[in-house]
Amino acid sequence: MSNSLYDDGSYNAFRVPFYRTRKFFIGVTLSVMLLIAIVAVVVSGNKGSEFAALGNSSTPRVPEIEVSESTLQENEAELGAALIQLYDRLDIPWNGLYEDATPQGRALQAVAGTKLYASLDRVRSVQRYALGVFYYSTFAVAHPYLEAEDTRPWGSSDFWMSSTPECEWEGITCDDSGRVAAIDLSSNYLSGTLPLELALLDKLVGLNLANNYIFGEGASNDVWSYLPNLQDLMMDDNFVIATTGLPSQMKSLESIQKLSVSYNLLQGVLDGEIIGNMQRLSHLEVESNYISGELPVELGTLPDLVYFYIRRNSLSFNLNKLIVPNRFPKIFALWLDSNPITGTIPSEIGTLTTLTSFSLTNATLTGKIPSEMGNLAKMKRCWLYDNALTGTIPQALSSWVDLQVLEVSGNNFVGDMPQGVCDAITASDYQFKTLSADCTRIACEGCCTECENS
């Protein structure tokens, strides 16, 4: 199931009028050709060598030293002193700062060794340094789960470590003052571990590193302790490891609103203390990990939680203990599929009046669908297939007038599909609208879009 659940795919199309006179067309064409020629000459004459150096490389880009040895030493001493003050203020070790082979040493020289350094203010020089450490820490760097020969260079690293303003570097978004606000390098073959120097980017609120090879276990997860302003974190499909559900260091992410860490190596029971510190959390995605046990009480009391996806884990608890009054006050989507969850669907589910998308398939639920689910007037998509549910499909579900998907096959239901449910599905203009049931037991002829066991 994709993010289309909450993306409406709308867009604003517009058309710009044009003139069809031959004179206008010829004039515009000649002007464009002249402009292209001028740009080509300027680029090839003045920046040809620089653009050639900016292409993707199999090794990290190391800028040439553009200043004298004495100037380099002065610049490194000046920037190093400022960095040490920041390191000490953040309580971060800086012992690798002056070592040439470390990401810190390489980044320091890359910033201090350019003519550009003289024109940078302190904020800009520190910012370029922090990004440099990040670059050298994740560019073709092996880790315990990745053989050295299997490491790959970044897929795209346009302008990184060049004289181009860092706000124009691949994947970087800055705020109006030129401070780095977000880094998006998803699906870019990053490896190694994330450096603590990300903490030097004190305006960083968004970090999307999904679908890479980044390693985090034990102290390698310490970076999360130093990013209290981070709001959006996407780390799906990496090598993040923890035995407390989420890494314990993530309890410092007090400003986090969206956290997505699916397809990692997370295991153990979700620690309620970690979750309890994330009071602004609205989107939590931890699918396809190894999380076990029950969900912490703190999760259900988060005031702004809207999306919660935890399919394909090892959760084993009674659903009646999870869904109780006064929990999940703003929940929109709750997906719990493919976990050994037991119990019945409690009548208290009717109190989750904001619930619009509910999925609990391939579990061991028993009992009936409570009529109280009819109170979920906003329900659009509901998946309950492959359980051991019994009884009839309640007539109360006819209140789901905006229903787009209902899948209840693989259970032991009998009787008729409520006409209101059929009417809602028929009226829906959703491209993937679905109504599925075991039509040998549920009278669904001419109504269901998919019939199982028929």
LINUR-V697012 format. One record per pair of residues at least 24 apart in sequence whose ideal C-beta (glycine too) atoms are under 10 Angstrom apart, sorted by the first residue. I is the first residue (numbers start at 1). J is the second residue. Records with the same first field share a line. If there is no record, write none. Layout:
I: J ; J
This chain:
1: 287 ; 309 ; 311 ; 333 ; 335 ; 337 ; 357 ; 359 ; 381 ; 383 ; 405 ; 432
3: 307
4: 430 ; 431 ; 432
5: 307 ; 309 ; 332 ; 333 ; 335 ; 356 ; 357 ; 359 ; 380 ; 381 ; 404 ; 405
6: 283 ; 306 ; 307 ; 332 ; 333 ; 356 ; 357
9: 431
50: 159 ; 162 ; 163 ; 164
51: 158 ; 159 ; 162 ; 164
53: 161 ; 162 ; 163
54: 157 ; 158 ; 159 ; 160 ; 161 ; 162 ; 163 ; 164 ; 169 ; 170
55: 157 ; 158
56: 153 ; 154 ; 155 ; 156 ; 157 ; 158 ; 160 ; 170
57: 139 ; 140 ; 153 ; 154 ; 157
58: 139 ; 140 ; 152 ; 153
59: 139 ; 140 ; 153
60: 103 ; 106 ; 110 ; 132 ; 135 ; 136 ; 137 ; 138 ; 139 ; 140 ; 141 ; 153 ; 154 ; 157 ; 160 ; 161
61: 110 ; 132 ; 135 ; 136 ; 139 ; 153 ; 154 ; 157 ; 159 ; 160 ; 161 ; 162
62: 106 ; 109 ; 110 ; 113 ; 136 ; 161
63: 106 ; 109 ; 110 ; 111 ; 113 ; 114 ; 116 ; 132 ; 161 ; 162 ; 163
64: 110 ; 113 ; 114
65: 109 ; 110 ; 112 ; 113 ; 114
66: 113 ; 114 ; 115 ; 116 ; 117 ; 163
67: 112 ; 113 ; 114 ; 115 ; 117 ; 118
69: 113
71: 112 ; 113 ; 115 ; 117 ; 118
72: 109 ; 112 ; 113 ; 114 ; 117
73: 112
74: 112
75: 108 ; 109 ; 111 ; 112 ; 113 ; 114 ; 117 ; 118 ; 120 ; 125
76: 105 ; 108 ; 109 ; 111 ; 112 ; 113 ; 117
77: 112
78: 112 ; 117 ; 122 ; 125
79: 108 ; 109 ; 111 ; 112 ; 117 ; 120 ; 122 ; 125 ; 126 ; 128 ; 129
80: 104 ; 108 ; 112 ; 129
82: 122 ; 125 ; 126 ; 129
83: 107 ; 108 ; 111 ; 122 ; 125 ; 126 ; 129 ; 130 ; 197 ; 200
86: 122 ; 126 ; 129 ; 130 ; 197 ; 199 ; 200 ; 202
87: 196 ; 197 ; 199 ; 200
89: 199
90: 196 ; 197 ; 199 ; 200 ; 202 ; 225 ; 226
91: 196 ; 199 ; 225 ; 226
92: 195 ; 196 ; 197 ; 199 ; 200 ; 222 ; 223 ; 225 ; 226
93: 196
94: 196 ; 197
96: 133 ; 195
97: 129 ; 133
101: 136
102: 133 ; 136 ; 137 ; 195
103: 132 ; 133 ; 134 ; 135 ; 136 ; 137 ; 138 ; 139 ; 141 ; 192 ; 195 ; 197
104: 129 ; 130 ; 132 ; 133 ; 136 ; 137 ; 195 ; 196 ; 197
105: 133 ; 136
106: 132 ; 133 ; 135 ; 136 ; 137 ; 161
107: 131 ; 132 ; 133 ; 134 ; 135 ; 136 ; 137 ; 161 ; 195 ; 197
108: 132 ; 133
110: 135 ; 136 ; 160 ; 161 ; 162
111: 161
114: 161 ; 162 ; 163
115: 163
116: 162 ; 163 ; 164 ; 165
121: 178
123: 177 ; 178 ; 179 ; 200 ; 202 ; 203
124: 165 ; 166 ; 178 ; 179
126: 197 ; 200 ; 201 ; 202
127: 166 ; 167 ; 172 ; 174 ; 178 ; 179 ; 180 ; 200 ; 201 ; 202 ; 203 ; 204
128: 161 ; 165 ; 166 ; 169 ; 180
129: 197 ; 200
130: 166 ; 180 ; 195 ; 196 ; 197 ; 198 ; 199 ; 200 ; 201 ; 202 ; 204
131: 160 ; 161 ; 166 ; 169 ; 172 ; 180 ; 183 ; 197 ; 198 ; 200 ; 201
132: 160 ; 161 ; 166 ; 195 ; 197
133: 194 ; 195 ; 196 ; 197 ; 198 ; 200
134: 160 ; 183 ; 185 ; 190 ; 192 ; 194 ; 195 ; 197 ; 198 ; 200 ; 201 ; 223
135: 160 ; 161 ; 169 ; 185 ; 190 ; 195
136: 161 ; 192 ; 195
137: 190 ; 191 ; 192 ; 193 ; 194 ; 195 ; 196 ; 197 ; 198 ; 214
138: 185 ; 188 ; 189 ; 190 ; 191 ; 192 ; 193 ; 194 ; 195 ; 209 ; 212 ; 213 ; 214 ; 215
139: 189 ; 190 ; 191 ; 192
140: 189 ; 190 ; 191 ; 192 ; 213
141: 190 ; 191 ; 192 ; 193 ; 213 ; 214 ; 215
142: 191 ; 192 ; 213 ; 215
143: 191 ; 192 ; 193 ; 213 ; 214 ; 215 ; 216 ; 217 ; 220 ; 239
144: 215 ; 217 ; 220 ; 239 ; 241
145: 191 ; 213 ; 215 ; 217 ; 238 ; 239 ; 241 ; 265
146: 191 ; 192 ; 213 ; 214 ; 215 ; 239
148: 191
150: 191 ; 213
151: 189 ; 191 ; 192 ; 213
152: 188 ; 189 ; 190 ; 191 ; 213
153: 188 ; 189 ; 190 ; 191
154: 185 ; 188 ; 189 ; 190 ; 191 ; 212
155: 185 ; 187 ; 188 ; 189 ; 190 ; 212
156: 185 ; 187 ; 188 ; 189
157: 185 ; 188 ; 189
160: 185
171: 208 ; 209
173: 204 ; 205 ; 206
174: 203
175: 203 ; 205
177: 203
178: 203
179: 203 ; 204
180: 204 ; 205 ; 206
181: 205 ; 206 ; 231
182: 206 ; 207 ; 208 ; 230 ; 231 ; 232
183: 207 ; 208 ; 209
184: 208 ; 209 ; 210 ; 232 ; 234
185: 209 ; 210 ; 211 ; 212 ; 214
186: 210 ; 211 ; 212 ; 234 ; 235 ; 236 ; 237
187: 211 ; 212 ; 237
188: 212 ; 213
189: 213
190: 214 ; 238
191: 215 ; 238 ; 239
192: 220
193: 217 ; 219 ; 220 ; 221 ; 222 ; 223 ; 239
194: 220 ; 221 ; 222 ; 223 ; 224 ; 227 ; 235 ; 238 ; 240
195: 222 ; 223
196: 222 ; 223 ; 225 ; 226 ; 227
197: 223 ; 226
198: 223 ; 224 ; 226 ; 227 ; 230
199: 223 ; 225 ; 226 ; 227 ; 228 ; 229
200: 226
201: 227 ; 229 ; 230
202: 226 ; 227 ; 228 ; 229
203: 229
204: 229 ; 230 ; 231
205: 229 ; 230 ; 231 ; 232 ; 233 ; 255 ; 256 ; 257
206: 230 ; 231 ; 232 ; 233 ; 234 ; 257 ; 258
207: 231 ; 232 ; 233 ; 234 ; 235
208: 232 ; 233 ; 234 ; 235 ; 236 ; 258 ; 260
209: 233 ; 234 ; 235 ; 236 ; 237 ; 238
210: 234 ; 235 ; 236 ; 237 ; 238 ; 260 ; 261 ; 262 ; 263
211: 235 ; 236 ; 237 ; 238 ; 263
212: 236 ; 237 ; 238 ; 239
213: 237 ; 238 ; 239
214: 238 ; 239 ; 240 ; 264
215: 239 ; 240 ; 241 ; 265
216: 240 ; 241 ; 242 ; 247 ; 249 ; 261 ; 264 ; 265
217: 241 ; 242 ; 243 ; 247 ; 265
218: 242 ; 243 ; 247 ; 248 ; 249
219: 249
220: 247 ; 249
221: 246 ; 247 ; 248 ; 249 ; 250
222: 247 ; 249 ; 252
223: 247 ; 249 ; 252
224: 248 ; 249 ; 250 ; 251 ; 252 ; 253 ; 256
225: 249 ; 250 ; 251 ; 252 ; 253
226: 252
227: 252 ; 253 ; 254 ; 255 ; 256
228: 252 ; 253 ; 254 ; 255 ; 256
229: 253 ; 254 ; 255 ; 256
230: 254 ; 255 ; 256 ; 257 ; 258 ; 259
231: 255 ; 256 ; 257 ; 258 ; 259 ; 280 ; 282
232: 256 ; 257 ; 258 ; 259 ; 260 ; 283
233: 257 ; 258 ; 259 ; 260 ; 261
234: 258 ; 259 ; 260 ; 261 ; 262 ; 285
235: 259 ; 260 ; 261 ; 262 ; 263 ; 264
236: 260 ; 261 ; 262 ; 263 ; 264 ; 285 ; 286 ; 287 ; 288
237: 261 ; 262 ; 263 ; 264 ; 288
238: 262 ; 263 ; 264 ; 265
239: 264 ; 265
240: 264 ; 265 ; 266 ; 289
241: 265 ; 266 ; 267 ; 290
242: 266 ; 267 ; 268 ; 270 ; 271 ; 274 ; 289 ; 291
243: 267 ; 268 ; 269 ; 271 ; 290
244: 268 ; 269 ; 270 ; 271 ; 273 ; 274 ; 291
245: 269 ; 270 ; 271 ; 272 ; 274 ; 275 ; 286 ; 289 ; 290 ; 291 ; 292 ; 293 ; 295 ; 296 ; 310 ; 313
246: 270 ; 271 ; 274 ; 275 ; 278 ; 284 ; 286 ; 289 ; 291
247: 271 ; 274
248: 273 ; 274
249: 274
250: 274 ; 275 ; 277 ; 278
251: 275 ; 276 ; 277 ; 278
252: 277 ; 278
253: 277 ; 278 ; 280 ; 281
254: 278 ; 279 ; 280
255: 279 ; 280 ; 281
256: 280 ; 281 ; 282 ; 283 ; 284
257: 281 ; 282 ; 283 ; 284 ; 304 ; 306
258: 282 ; 283 ; 284 ; 285 ; 306 ; 307
259: 283 ; 284 ; 285 ; 286
260: 284 ; 285 ; 286 ; 287 ; 307 ; 309
261: 285 ; 286 ; 287 ; 289
262: 286 ; 287 ; 288 ; 289 ; 309 ; 310 ; 311 ; 312 ; 313
263: 287 ; 288 ; 289 ; 312
264: 288 ; 289 ; 290
265: 289 ; 290
266: 290 ; 291 ; 313
267: 291 ; 292 ; 313 ; 314
268: 292 ; 293 ; 314
269: 293 ; 294 ; 295 ; 296 ; 315
270: 294 ; 295 ; 296 ; 298 ; 299 ; 310 ; 313 ; 315
271: 296 ; 298
272: 296 ; 297 ; 298 ; 299
273: 298
274: 298
275: 299 ; 300 ; 301 ; 302 ; 305
276: 301 ; 302
278: 302 ; 304 ; 305
279: 303 ; 304 ; 305
280: 304 ; 305
281: 305 ; 306 ; 307 ; 308
282: 306 ; 307 ; 308 ; 330 ; 332
283: 307 ; 308 ; 309 ; 332 ; 333
284: 308 ; 309 ; 310
285: 309 ; 310 ; 311 ; 333 ; 335
286: 310 ; 311 ; 312 ; 313
287: 311 ; 312 ; 313 ; 335 ; 337 ; 338
288: 312 ; 313 ; 338
289: 313 ; 314
290: 314
291: 315 ; 339
292: 316 ; 317 ; 339 ; 340
293: 317
294: 318 ; 321 ; 322 ; 341
295: 321 ; 322 ; 336 ; 339 ; 341
297: 321 ; 322 ; 324 ; 327
299: 327 ; 328
300: 324 ; 326 ; 327 ; 328 ; 329 ; 331
301: 326 ; 327 ; 328 ; 329
302: 327 ; 328 ; 329 ; 330 ; 331
303: 329 ; 330
304: 329 ; 330
305: 329 ; 330 ; 331 ; 332 ; 334
306: 330 ; 331 ; 332 ; 333 ; 334 ; 354 ; 356
307: 331 ; 332 ; 333 ; 334 ; 335 ; 357
308: 332 ; 333 ; 334 ; 335 ; 336
309: 333 ; 334 ; 335 ; 336 ; 337 ; 357 ; 359
310: 334 ; 335 ; 336 ; 337 ; 338 ; 339
311: 335 ; 336 ; 337 ; 338 ; 339 ; 359 ; 360 ; 361 ; 362
312: 336 ; 337 ; 338 ; 339 ; 362
313: 337 ; 338 ; 339 ; 340
314: 338 ; 339 ; 340
315: 339 ; 340 ; 341 ; 363
316: 340 ; 341 ; 342 ; 364
317: 341 ; 342 ; 343
318: 342 ; 343 ; 344 ; 346
319: 343 ; 344 ; 345 ; 346 ; 349 ; 360 ; 363 ; 364 ; 365 ; 367
320: 344 ; 345 ; 346 ; 347 ; 348 ; 349 ; 367
321: 346
322: 346 ; 348 ; 349
323: 347 ; 348 ; 349 ; 350 ; 351 ; 352 ; 355
324: 348 ; 349 ; 351
325: 350 ; 351 ; 352
326: 351
327: 351 ; 352
328: 352 ; 354 ; 355
329: 353 ; 354
330: 354 ; 355
331: 355 ; 356 ; 357 ; 358
332: 356 ; 357 ; 358 ; 378 ; 380
333: 357 ; 358 ; 359 ; 380 ; 381
334: 358 ; 359 ; 360
335: 359 ; 360 ; 361 ; 383
336: 360 ; 361 ; 363 ; 365
337: 361 ; 362 ; 363 ; 383 ; 384 ; 385 ; 386
338: 362 ; 363 ; 386
339: 363 ; 364
340: 364
341: 365 ; 387
342: 366 ; 388
343: 367
344: 368 ; 369 ; 370 ; 389 ; 390
345: 369 ; 370 ; 372 ; 373 ; 384 ; 387 ; 389
346: 370 ; 372
347: 371 ; 372 ; 373 ; 375
348: 372
349: 373 ; 375 ; 376
350: 374 ; 375 ; 376 ; 396
351: 375 ; 376
352: 376 ; 378 ; 379
353: 377 ; 378 ; 379
354: 378
355: 379 ; 380 ; 382
356: 380 ; 381 ; 382 ; 400 ; 402 ; 404
357: 381 ; 382 ; 383 ; 404 ; 405
358: 382 ; 383 ; 384
359: 383 ; 384 ; 385 ; 405 ; 407
360: 384 ; 385 ; 386 ; 387
361: 385 ; 386 ; 387 ; 407 ; 408 ; 409 ; 410
362: 386 ; 387 ; 410
363: 387 ; 388 ; 389
364: 388
365: 389 ; 411
366: 390 ; 411 ; 412
367: 391
368: 392 ; 393 ; 394 ; 413
369: 393 ; 394 ; 396 ; 397 ; 408 ; 411 ; 413
370: 394 ; 396
371: 395 ; 396 ; 397
372: 396
373: 397 ; 399 ; 400
374: 398 ; 399 ; 400 ; 418 ; 420
375: 399
376: 400
377: 401 ; 402
378: 402
379: 403 ; 404 ; 405 ; 406 ; 424
380: 404 ; 405 ; 406 ; 424 ; 428 ; 430 ; 433
381: 405 ; 406 ; 407 ; 430 ; 432 ; 433 ; 434
382: 406 ; 407 ; 408
383: 407 ; 408 ; 434 ; 436
384: 408 ; 409 ; 410 ; 411 ; 413
385: 409 ; 410 ; 411 ; 436 ; 437 ; 438 ; 452
386: 410 ; 411 ; 452
387: 411 ; 412
388: 412
389: 413
390: 414
391: 415
392: 416 ; 417 ; 418 ; 442
393: 417 ; 418 ; 421 ; 437 ; 442 ; 444
394: 418 ; 421
395: 419 ; 420 ; 421
396: 420
397: 421 ; 424
398: 422 ; 423 ; 424
399: 424
400: 424 ; 425
401: 427 ; 428
402: 427 ; 428 ; 430
403: 427 ; 428 ; 430 ; 433 ; 435
404: 428 ; 429 ; 430 ; 431 ; 432 ; 433 ; 434 ; 435
405: 430 ; 432 ; 433 ; 434 ; 435 ; 436 ; 449
406: 433 ; 434 ; 435 ; 436 ; 437 ; 448 ; 449
407: 434 ; 435 ; 436 ; 437 ; 448 ; 449 ; 450 ; 452
408: 435 ; 436 ; 437 ; 438 ; 442 ; 444 ; 448 ; 452
409: 436 ; 437 ; 438 ; 439 ; 441 ; 442 ; 444 ; 448 ; 450 ; 451 ; 452 ; 453 ; 454
410: 436 ; 437 ; 438 ; 452 ; 453
411: 437 ; 438 ; 441 ; 442 ; 452
412: 438 ; 441
413: 437 ; 438 ; 441 ; 442
414: 438 ; 440 ; 441 ; 442 ; 443
415: 441 ; 442 ; 443
416: 442 ; 443 ; 444 ; 447
417: 442 ; 443 ; 444 ; 445 ; 447 ; 448
418: 447
419: 447
421: 447 ; 448
422: 446 ; 447 ; 448
423: 447
425: 449
